């Protein structure tokens, strides 16, 4: 039985190797034609402007950038116990997200010629509106390390407006064509794409792209001659991006010390509410180095749980608005659209109708749906009473859900609050009246509060964790490939040895048969 199972494994491994080899050959005529078609598409500028909350991570700002600096493995540690004090309130333009550059954007790289950087790795962030792709040249033996960006140099980074392209294949073609002169004749070895949507069988369908995009990682790899293309959920990429954060890219909320090797969790509000967690294991193939695997979840669709009378009235309002019989998901409150929902509820509530400011309310009513929450945030910063109350309710629900996530996963390695809303409005979580509301709701877990006091909590200040996470995962893929090749080689050797033994056994049986037959023939004579 065991040798049949081994032979089956060997056949599957050989088929996978053959498929990978076929994918690495030159583009077919059909692919070349599609790439030629893409030349005529309107490529967008590499400069970009963030949406109201910076959903999907930051882009690549124009201008000079700072190179990566490899760092030793470490878990982010709290600089001091206690609560953070004195964080200044950001300007309204940053809260709204209409500045020329996103808040606290970490610089990326420019291309440099350097000896020893010999492998090409591609990463991308594919949202419903924009796609951002990056191509890196990395050292042949580079391994991503916890606590810093993976070592490497940026060859090209570009943002594409999805509506200007019929398919993602055309986007990929346009990007690779522009990158070709800088690739020195080498091919891309691995590509990881963080996609907004559910990933099934390494494929995703975009419901909010007019052209009805479908990205199939396996087919894309064949068309673009990239041996390995992997799609991951956009919030899974956020989780991997946490591993690249340095100490100055987070704000510490409580003074608990992270435990090395313990789970890490992340919750982040933007267009929706994302949640994920990471588990650690020692990688025997890299000297026992600690590596993390990120597991996505749909925790943002868990039930919203009111904590006081006004929140219970909000719950009833949302049930009616969304025609929900029994439940309302927490994402209806803790997200950019959720903040708008809270304001919409307050403007018709009997206790707040007289506090409605005509100017702020008119701005909210006349704004597109996707920026209504940003309008509420902006006017809260300007002192509007109703908008401030909406933010109070929002951060209370956010803190409560963050505490629930901490109870579910007990992330003694750290709980991270990520996303554009937190990065642009960190004072909502750390200082003043709203910071107190968030932290009170987070720690208000009854008998379980002592457990939460042992979990480090961080606000992520940067907005490009999704892109960084896709790059981190791509780097891990780069090192998975040689291991798989080694495993297939070992299977091939075992298969050859098995076949040799089977052949020897068969010859022995035939020899014994011939000997018996010869003996019988002699006896008959």
VEXDREN-2710 file (C-alpha; in Angstrom, 1 decimal):
% VEXDREN-2710
k/r/px/py/pz
1/UNK/0.0/0.0/0.0
2/UNK/2.7/2.4/1.0
3/UNK/4.5/2.2/-2.3
4/UNK/1.3/2.9/-4.3
5/UNK/0.7/6.0/-2.2
6/UNK/4.3/7.1/-2.8
7/UNK/4.0/6.5/-6.5
8/UNK/0.8/8.6/-6.5
9/UNK/2.6/11.4/-4.7
10/UNK/5.5/11.2/-7.2
11/UNK/3.2/11.4/-10.2
12/UNK/1.4/14.4/-8.8
13/UNK/4.7/16.1/-7.9
14/UNK/6.1/15.3/-11.4
15/UNK/2.9/16.8/-13.0
16/UNK/3.3/19.9/-10.9
17/UNK/6.9/20.2/-11.9
18/UNK/6.1/19.8/-15.5
19/UNK/3.3/22.5/-15.3
20/UNK/5.7/24.8/-13.6
21/UNK/8.3/24.3/-16.3
22/UNK/5.8/24.9/-19.0
23/UNK/4.7/28.1/-17.4
24/UNK/8.3/29.4/-17.5
25/UNK/8.6/29.3/-21.2
26/UNK/8.2/32.3/-23.5
27/UNK/4.8/33.8/-24.1
28/UNK/2.6/32.2/-26.7
29/UNK/1.4/34.1/-29.7
30/UNK/-1.9/34.6/-28.1
31/UNK/-0.3/36.1/-25.0
32/UNK/2.0/38.2/-27.1
33/UNK/-1.1/39.5/-28.9
34/UNK/-2.8/40.4/-25.6
35/UNK/0.3/42.2/-24.5
36/UNK/0.3/44.1/-27.7
37/UNK/-3.3/45.0/-27.2
38/UNK/-2.4/46.3/-23.8
39/UNK/0.0/48.8/-25.3
40/UNK/-2.9/50.7/-26.6
41/UNK/-4.7/50.8/-23.3
42/UNK/-4.6/54.0/-21.3
43/UNK/-2.0/53.4/-18.6
44/UNK/-2.6/55.5/-15.5
45/UNK/0.0/57.7/-13.8
46/UNK/2.1/56.2/-11.1
47/UNK/1.1/59.1/-8.9
48/UNK/-2.1/58.6/-6.9
49/UNK/-4.6/60.1/-4.6
50/UNK/-5.9/58.2/-1.6
51/UNK/-9.6/57.6/-1.0
52/UNK/-11.3/59.1/2.0
53/UNK/-10.0/56.5/4.4
54/UNK/-7.0/55.0/2.5
55/UNK/-8.7/51.6/2.0
56/UNK/-6.6/48.9/0.5
57/UNK/-3.3/50.4/1.8
58/UNK/-1.2/53.3/0.6
59/UNK/0.2/53.6/-2.9
60/UNK/3.6/54.6/-4.1
61/UNK/4.2/58.3/-3.7
62/UNK/6.2/60.1/-6.3
63/UNK/9.5/61.7/-5.5
64/UNK/12.7/60.3/-3.8
65/UNK/12.4/57.2/-1.7
66/UNK/14.4/55.4/0.9
67/UNK/16.0/52.0/0.3
68/UNK/15.2/48.9/2.4
69/UNK/17.5/48.1/5.3
70/UNK/17.6/44.5/6.3
71/UNK/16.9/44.0/10.0
72/UNK/17.4/41.1/12.4
73/UNK/14.4/39.0/13.5
74/UNK/12.5/40.6/16.3
75/UNK/9.0/41.1/17.6
76/UNK/7.8/44.7/18.1
77/UNK/8.2/45.6/21.7
78/UNK/6.4/48.3/23.7
79/UNK/8.8/51.2/24.4
80/UNK/7.2/51.9/27.8
81/UNK/4.3/50.7/29.9
82/UNK/1.1/52.8/30.3
83/UNK/-1.1/54.7/28.0
84/UNK/0.2/57.0/25.2
85/UNK/-0.4/60.7/26.0
86/UNK/-0.1/63.9/24.0
87/UNK/-0.7/62.6/20.5
88/UNK/-1.7/65.7/18.4
89/UNK/-4.9/65.8/16.4
90/UNK/-4.1/65.6/12.7
91/UNK/-5.4/68.3/10.4
92/UNK/-8.8/68.0/8.8
93/UNK/-7.3/67.4/5.4
94/UNK/-5.7/64.3/6.7
95/UNK/-8.8/63.1/8.4
96/UNK/-10.7/63.5/5.1
97/UNK/-7.9/62.0/3.1
98/UNK/-7.8/64.8/0.5
99/UNK/-4.1/65.8/1.0
100/UNK/-1.5/65.2/-1.7
101/UNK/0.0/62.3/0.2
102/UNK/-1.4/59.9/2.7
103/UNK/-0.8/60.3/6.4
104/UNK/2.4/58.7/7.8
105/UNK/3.1/57.1/4.4
106/UNK/6.3/55.0/4.6
107/UNK/8.7/55.7/1.7
108/UNK/9.4/52.9/-0.7
109/UNK/12.3/52.5/-3.1
110/UNK/13.8/53.6/-6.3
111/UNK/15.7/51.2/-8.6
112/UNK/19.4/50.9/-8.1
113/UNK/21.9/48.7/-9.8
114/UNK/23.6/46.4/-7.3
115/UNK/25.6/43.2/-7.6
116/UNK/24.1/40.1/-6.1
117/UNK/20.4/41.2/-6.5
118/UNK/19.4/38.6/-9.0
119/UNK/15.8/37.4/-8.5
120/UNK/12.7/39.2/-9.6
121/UNK/9.6/39.2/-7.3
122/UNK/6.3/40.8/-8.0
123/UNK/3.6/41.9/-5.5
124/UNK/0.3/43.7/-5.9
125/UNK/-2.7/45.2/-4.2
126/UNK/-5.9/44.7/-6.4
127/UNK/-8.8/46.7/-5.0
128/UNK/-12.2/47.4/-6.4
129/UNK/-11.2/50.7/-7.8
130/UNK/-7.4/50.7/-8.3
131/UNK/-4.6/48.2/-8.7
132/UNK/-1.1/48.8/-7.5
133/UNK/1.7/46.6/-8.8
134/UNK/5.4/46.5/-7.7
135/UNK/8.4/44.6/-9.0
136/UNK/11.4/44.0/-6.8
137/UNK/14.9/42.7/-7.4
138/UNK/16.0/40.7/-4.3
139/UNK/19.2/38.9/-3.2
140/UNK/19.2/35.2/-4.2
141/UNK/19.4/34.1/-0.6
142/UNK/17.1/36.8/0.9
143/UNK/14.7/35.7/3.6
144/UNK/12.1/38.1/5.0
145/UNK/12.7/38.8/8.7
146/UNK/10.3/40.0/11.4
147/UNK/10.4/43.6/12.3
148/UNK/11.5/45.1/9.0
149/UNK/10.9/45.2/5.3
150/UNK/12.3/42.3/3.2
151/UNK/15.7/43.2/1.6
152/UNK/15.4/44.2/-2.0
153/UNK/15.3/47.1/-4.5
154/UNK/12.2/48.4/-6.3
155/UNK/12.4/48.1/-10.1
156/UNK/9.0/49.5/-10.8
157/UNK/5.8/50.6/-8.9
158/UNK/2.7/51.7/-10.7
159/UNK/-1.0/52.4/-10.0
160/UNK/-3.7/51.5/-12.5
161/UNK/-7.3/52.6/-12.6
162/UNK/-9.3/49.4/-13.0
163/UNK/-12.1/51.0/-15.1
164/UNK/-9.6/51.8/-17.9
165/UNK/-8.8/48.1/-18.6
166/UNK/-11.0/45.3/-19.9
167/UNK/-9.2/42.7/-17.8
168/UNK/-6.5/42.3/-15.2
169/UNK/-4.4/40.5/-17.9
170/UNK/-4.2/43.8/-19.8
171/UNK/-3.0/45.5/-16.5
172/UNK/-0.4/42.9/-16.0
173/UNK/0.7/43.1/-19.6
174/UNK/1.1/46.9/-19.5
175/UNK/3.1/46.7/-16.3
176/UNK/5.5/44.0/-17.5
177/UNK/6.0/45.8/-20.8
178/UNK/7.0/49.0/-18.9
179/UNK/9.2/47.0/-16.6
180/UNK/10.9/44.9/-19.3
181/UNK/13.8/47.3/-20.0
182/UNK/14.9/47.2/-16.4
183/UNK/14.5/43.4/-15.9
184/UNK/17.9/42.6/-17.6
185/UNK/16.3/39.8/-19.6
186/UNK/15.3/37.9/-16.4
187/UNK/11.8/36.6/-15.8
188/UNK/9.6/37.1/-12.7
189/UNK/9.9/34.0/-10.5
190/UNK/6.9/34.5/-8.1
191/UNK/4.0/36.9/-7.8
192/UNK/1.6/37.5/-4.9
193/UNK/-1.5/39.5/-5.4
194/UNK/-3.7/40.8/-2.5
195/UNK/-7.3/40.9/-3.8
196/UNK/-10.4/42.5/-2.4
197/UNK/-12.8/39.5/-2.4
198/UNK/-13.1/35.9/-1.5
199/UNK/-10.3/33.7/-3.0
200/UNK/-11.4/30.2/-4.2
201/UNK/-9.1/27.8/-6.0
202/UNK/-6.5/30.6/-6.5
203/UNK/-9.1/32.8/-8.3
204/UNK/-11.3/35.8/-7.5
205/UNK/-14.2/37.6/-9.2
206/UNK/-14.6/41.4/-8.7
207/UNK/-18.2/42.3/-8.3
208/UNK/-17.5/46.1/-8.2
209/UNK/-15.5/46.4/-11.5
210/UNK/-17.7/47.3/-14.4
211/UNK/-15.8/45.0/-16.8
212/UNK/-16.5/42.0/-14.4
213/UNK/-12.9/41.1/-13.8
214/UNK/-11.9/37.6/-12.9
215/UNK/-8.3/36.9/-11.8
216/UNK/-7.2/33.3/-12.0
217/UNK/-3.7/32.9/-10.6
218/UNK/-2.9/29.7/-12.4
219/UNK/-4.0/31.0/-15.8
220/UNK/-2.4/34.4/-15.2
221/UNK/0.9/32.6/-14.5
222/UNK/0.8/30.8/-17.7
223/UNK/-0.1/33.9/-19.7
224/UNK/2.6/36.1/-18.2
225/UNK/5.2/33.3/-18.0
226/UNK/5.5/33.5/-14.2
227/UNK/6.0/30.1/-12.7
228/UNK/4.1/30.8/-9.4
229/UNK/1.2/33.3/-9.0
230/UNK/-0.7/33.2/-5.7
231/UNK/-3.8/35.2/-4.8
232/UNK/-4.5/36.1/-1.2
233/UNK/-7.3/38.0/0.5
234/UNK/-6.5/41.7/1.0
235/UNK/-6.8/41.5/4.8
236/UNK/-4.6/38.4/4.8
237/UNK/-2.0/40.6/3.2
238/UNK/-2.6/43.1/6.0
239/UNK/-1.7/40.4/8.5
240/UNK/1.6/39.6/6.7
241/UNK/2.3/43.3/6.5
242/UNK/2.3/43.5/10.3
243/UNK/5.5/41.4/10.3
244/UNK/7.3/44.2/8.4
245/UNK/6.5/47.0/10.9
246/UNK/9.2/48.7/12.9
247/UNK/8.8/50.1/16.3
248/UNK/8.3/53.7/15.1
249/UNK/5.5/52.6/12.8
250/UNK/3.1/51.8/15.7
251/UNK/1.6/53.6/18.6
252/UNK/1.4/51.5/21.8
253/UNK/-1.9/51.6/23.7
254/UNK/-1.0/49.4/26.7
255/UNK/2.2/48.4/28.2
256/UNK/2.0/44.6/28.0
257/UNK/5.1/43.0/26.6
258/UNK/4.7/40.7/23.5
259/UNK/5.5/37.1/23.9
260/UNK/7.8/35.7/21.1
261/UNK/6.1/33.0/19.1
262/UNK/2.6/33.8/20.5
263/UNK/-0.3/34.4/18.1
264/UNK/-0.8/37.9/16.5
265/UNK/-4.2/39.4/15.6
266/UNK/-5.3/42.3/13.5
267/UNK/-8.6/44.2/13.1
268/UNK/-9.0/47.1/10.7
269/UNK/-11.9/49.3/9.5
270/UNK/-12.0/50.8/6.1
271/UNK/-14.5/50.1/3.3
272/UNK/-15.4/47.1/5.5
273/UNK/-14.2/45.5/8.7
274/UNK/-11.3/43.0/8.3
275/UNK/-10.0/40.6/10.9
276/UNK/-7.2/38.0/10.8
277/UNK/-4.7/36.2/13.0
278/UNK/-1.3/34.8/12.6
279/UNK/0.3/31.7/14.2
280/UNK/4.1/31.0/14.5
281/UNK/6.3/28.0/13.9
282/UNK/10.0/27.4/13.8
283/UNK/11.2/26.9/10.2
284/UNK/13.7/24.0/10.3
285/UNK/14.8/24.8/6.7
286/UNK/16.1/28.2/7.8
287/UNK/17.9/27.4/11.0
288/UNK/14.8/27.4/13.2
289/UNK/13.9/31.0/12.2
290/UNK/10.4/32.0/13.5
291/UNK/7.9/32.2/10.6
292/UNK/4.2/33.2/10.7
293/UNK/1.2/32.0/8.8
294/UNK/-1.7/34.4/8.4
295/UNK/-5.3/33.0/8.6
296/UNK/-8.1/35.2/7.3
297/UNK/-11.5/35.4/8.9
298/UNK/-14.9/36.9/8.4
299/UNK/-15.1/38.3/11.9
300/UNK/-16.3/41.6/10.6
301/UNK/-19.6/40.0/9.8
302/UNK/-20.2/38.8/13.4
303/UNK/-23.2/40.4/15.2
304/UNK/-23.1/44.0/16.4
305/UNK/-23.8/44.0/20.1
306/UNK/-25.2/47.2/21.6
307/UNK/-23.7/48.3/24.9
308/UNK/-26.1/51.1/26.0
309/UNK/-29.5/52.5/25.1
310/UNK/-28.4/54.7/22.3
311/UNK/-26.5/51.8/20.7
312/UNK/-29.6/49.7/21.1
313/UNK/-31.7/52.3/19.3
314/UNK/-29.0/52.3/16.5
315/UNK/-29.3/48.5/16.3
316/UNK/-33.1/48.8/15.7
317/UNK/-32.5/51.6/13.1
318/UNK/-30.0/49.4/11.2
319/UNK/-32.3/46.4/11.3
320/UNK/-35.0/48.5/9.6
321/UNK/-32.6/50.1/7.1
322/UNK/-31.1/46.8/5.9
323/UNK/-34.3/44.8/6.3
324/UNK/-32.6/42.4/8.8
325/UNK/-35.0/40.2/10.8
326/UNK/-32.7/39.2/13.7
327/UNK/-29.2/40.5/13.3
328/UNK/-26.9/43.3/12.1
329/UNK/-23.3/42.7/11.4
330/UNK/-20.7/44.8/13.3
331/UNK/-19.3/46.0/9.9
332/UNK/-22.5/48.1/9.6
333/UNK/-21.1/50.3/12.4
334/UNK/-17.3/49.8/12.5
335/UNK/-16.3/50.8/8.9
336/UNK/-16.2/54.0/6.8
337/UNK/-19.8/53.4/5.6
338/UNK/-20.6/52.4/9.2
339/UNK/-19.7/55.9/10.5
340/UNK/-22.0/57.3/7.9
341/UNK/-24.8/54.9/9.1
342/UNK/-24.3/56.1/12.7
343/UNK/-24.6/59.8/11.6
344/UNK/-27.7/59.0/9.5
345/UNK/-29.3/57.4/12.6
346/UNK/-28.5/60.4/14.9
347/UNK/-29.9/63.0/12.5
348/UNK/-33.3/61.4/12.8
349/UNK/-33.1/60.5/16.5
350/UNK/-35.5/62.4/18.8
351/UNK/-32.6/63.4/21.2
352/UNK/-30.4/64.9/18.5
353/UNK/-32.6/66.4/15.7
354/UNK/-32.3/69.9/17.3
355/UNK/-28.5/69.7/17.3
356/UNK/-28.4/69.1/13.5
357/UNK/-26.0/71.7/11.9
358/UNK/-27.5/72.7/8.5
359/UNK/-24.1/73.2/6.8
360/UNK/-22.5/69.9/7.8
361/UNK/-25.7/68.0/7.2
362/UNK/-26.1/69.4/3.7
363/UNK/-22.5/68.5/2.9
364/UNK/-23.2/64.9/4.1
365/UNK/-26.4/64.6/2.1
366/UNK/-24.7/65.9/-1.1
367/UNK/-21.6/63.8/-0.9
368/UNK/-21.2/60.4/-2.8
369/UNK/-21.8/57.4/-0.6
370/UNK/-18.2/56.3/-0.5
371/UNK/-17.0/59.6/1.2
372/UNK/-20.0/60.3/3.5
373/UNK/-18.1/58.8/6.5
374/UNK/-15.1/61.0/5.7
375/UNK/-17.4/64.0/5.8
376/UNK/-18.6/63.0/9.2
377/UNK/-15.0/62.6/10.4
378/UNK/-14.0/66.0/9.0
379/UNK/-16.9/67.8/10.6
380/UNK/-16.2/66.1/13.9
381/UNK/-12.7/67.5/13.7
382/UNK/-14.3/71.0/13.2
383/UNK/-16.4/70.5/16.3
384/UNK/-19.9/69.6/14.9
385/UNK/-21.8/68.2/17.9
386/UNK/-23.7/65.5/15.9
387/UNK/-20.6/64.3/14.1
388/UNK/-18.7/64.1/17.3
389/UNK/-21.4/62.0/18.8
390/UNK/-21.3/59.7/15.8
391/UNK/-17.5/59.3/16.3
392/UNK/-18.1/58.5/20.0
393/UNK/-20.5/55.7/19.1
394/UNK/-18.2/54.5/16.3
395/UNK/-15.1/54.2/18.6
396/UNK/-17.1/52.5/21.3
397/UNK/-18.2/49.8/18.9
398/UNK/-14.7/49.6/17.5
399/UNK/-13.2/49.1/21.0
400/UNK/-15.7/46.5/21.9
401/UNK/-15.1/44.5/18.8
402/UNK/-11.3/44.8/19.2
403/UNK/-11.6/43.4/22.7
404/UNK/-13.8/40.6/21.4
405/UNK/-11.1/39.7/18.8
406/UNK/-8.5/39.7/21.6
407/UNK/-10.7/37.2/23.6
408/UNK/-11.1/35.0/20.5
409/UNK/-7.5/34.7/19.6
410/UNK/-5.6/35.7/22.8
411/UNK/-2.9/37.3/20.7
412/UNK/-0.1/37.7/23.3
413/UNK/2.2/38.5/20.4
414/UNK/0.1/41.7/19.8
415/UNK/-3.3/43.0/18.7
416/UNK/-2.9/45.5/15.9
417/UNK/-5.5/48.1/14.8
418/UNK/-4.8/48.8/11.2
419/UNK/-6.4/50.5/8.2
420/UNK/-6.7/54.1/6.9
421/UNK/-9.2/55.2/9.5
422/UNK/-6.9/54.3/12.4
423/UNK/-3.8/55.7/10.7
424/UNK/-5.4/59.0/9.9
425/UNK/-7.3/59.4/13.2
426/UNK/-5.0/57.8/15.8
427/UNK/-6.2/60.2/18.4
428/UNK/-9.6/58.5/18.4
429/UNK/-7.9/55.5/19.9
430/UNK/-5.2/56.9/22.1
431/UNK/-5.9/60.2/23.7
432/UNK/-8.7/62.5/25.0
433/UNK/-12.4/61.8/25.3
434/UNK/-12.6/59.4/22.3
435/UNK/-9.4/57.6/23.2
436/UNK/-10.9/57.0/26.7
437/UNK/-14.1/55.6/25.1
438/UNK/-12.2/53.2/22.9
439/UNK/-10.0/51.8/25.6
440/UNK/-12.9/51.6/28.1
441/UNK/-14.9/49.5/25.6
442/UNK/-11.9/47.4/24.7
443/UNK/-11.0/46.4/28.3
444/UNK/-14.7/46.1/29.5
445/UNK/-14.8/42.3/29.3
446/UNK/-15.8/41.4/32.9
447/UNK/-14.0/38.4/34.4
448/UNK/-11.8/38.3/31.3
449/UNK/-10.4/41.8/31.6
450/UNK/-7.2/40.6/33.3
451/UNK/-6.4/38.5/30.2
452/UNK/-6.7/41.6/28.0
453/UNK/-4.3/43.5/30.2
454/UNK/-1.6/41.0/29.2
455/UNK/-2.1/41.6/25.4
456/UNK/-0.1/44.3/23.7
457/UNK/-2.3/46.6/21.6
458/UNK/-0.9/48.8/18.8
459/UNK/-2.3/51.4/16.4
460/UNK/-0.6/51.0/13.0
461/UNK/0.5/54.4/11.7
462/UNK/1.3/53.5/8.1
463/UNK/-1.2/52.6/5.4
464/UNK/0.8/50.4/3.1
465/UNK/0.7/47.2/5.2
466/UNK/-1.3/45.4/2.5
467/UNK/1.3/46.0/-0.2
468/UNK/4.1/45.2/2.1
469/UNK/2.3/42.0/3.2
470/UNK/1.9/40.8/-0.4
471/UNK/5.7/41.4/-0.9
472/UNK/6.4/39.5/2.3
473/UNK/4.3/36.5/1.2
474/UNK/5.9/36.6/-2.3
475/UNK/9.4/36.4/-0.6
476/UNK/8.2/33.4/1.4
477/UNK/6.9/31.8/-1.9
478/UNK/10.4/32.3/-3.4
479/UNK/11.8/30.1/-0.7
480/UNK/9.0/27.5/-0.9
481/UNK/9.9/26.7/-4.5
482/UNK/13.4/25.3/-4.0
483/UNK/12.1/23.2/-1.1
484/UNK/9.3/21.7/-3.3
485/UNK/11.9/21.1/-6.0
486/UNK/14.1/19.3/-3.5
487/UNK/11.1/17.3/-2.3
488/UNK/10.2/16.3/-5.9
489/UNK/13.8/15.3/-6.5
490/UNK/13.8/13.1/-3.4
491/UNK/10.5/11.5/-4.6
492/UNK/12.0/10.9/-8.0
493/UNK/15.0/9.2/-6.4
494/UNK/12.7/7.1/-4.2
495/UNK/10.6/6.2/-7.2
496/UNK/13.6/5.1/-9.2
497/UNK/14.8/3.0/-6.3
498/UNK/11.4/1.5/-5.9
499/UNK/11.1/0.7/-9.6
500/UNK/14.6/-0.9/-9.5
501/UNK/13.6/-3.1/-6.5
502/UNK/10.4/-4.1/-8.3
503/UNK/12.3/-5.0/-11.4
504/UNK/14.7/-7.1/-9.4
505/UNK/11.9/-8.8/-7.6
506/UNK/10.2/-9.5/-10.9
507/UNK/13.3/-11.0/-12.4
508/UNK/13.8/-13.1/-9.4
509/UNK/10.3/-14.4/-9.6
510/UNK/10.7/-15.1/-13.4
511/UNK/14.0/-16.9/-12.7
512/UNK/12.3/-19.1/-10.0
513/UNK/9.5/-19.8/-12.4
514/UNK/11.9/-20.7/-15.2
515/UNK/13.8/-23.0/-12.8
516/UNK/10.6/-24.8/-11.7
517/UNK/9.4/-25.1/-15.3
518/UNK/12.8/-26.6/-16.3
519/UNK/12.7/-29.1/-13.5
520/UNK/9.2/-30.3/-14.4
521/UNK/10.2/-30.6/-18.1
522/UNK/13.3/-32.7/-17.2
523/UNK/11.1/-35.0/-15.0
524/UNK/8.6/-35.5/-17.8
525/UNK/11.4/-36.6/-20.1
END
